[in-house]
Amino acid sequence: MHQPADNMPFHSRVRTVMMAGICYFALVYAAGFVLGIIRTFAVTPHLGERWAELLEMPIMLVVIVLASRLVIHRFSCGAALMNRVFIGAISLAFLAAAEVAGIWLLRGQSIGESIAERDPISGIAFLLMMLVYALAPLFVRRSLPS
């Protein structure tokens, strides 16, 4: 485990918080990528896009909570509120970039086209989940249960 971020020199704290944000993004994005494949090929054909996306969201909520707790614990970033704010902001920036890249590279669409074709219910739920994702590091405990 890293030293507590609050006792490090500033540049080390910045590096630790950056690494924590990137790690948080990587954990959640990897899980979302795998679940997205399962949703697209196994669930959507039976339930439709809206219900498949809505059913995926509680699973992603669990992933978000577990990943944020793990990262806060692993990088010892829980003591300072600003560390957790920056972890959420950094990871959200990476997630937004990955989503935009995926829309453009995999679907060949602009952001506007992608938004226009999204289901309004699951689209709003997705945006709310992005907010939860960004804020989750603020609300997790530093230590994991024994």
Secondary structure, DSSP 4 states (H G I P E B T S, - for coil): -PPPGGGS-HHHHHHHHHHHHHHHHHHHHHHHHHHHHHIIIIIHHHH-HHHHHHHHHHHHHHHHHHHHHHHHHHTT--S-HHHHHHHHHHHHHHHHHHHHHHHHHHH---HHHHHHHS-HHHHHHHHHHHHHHHHHHHHS-SSPP-
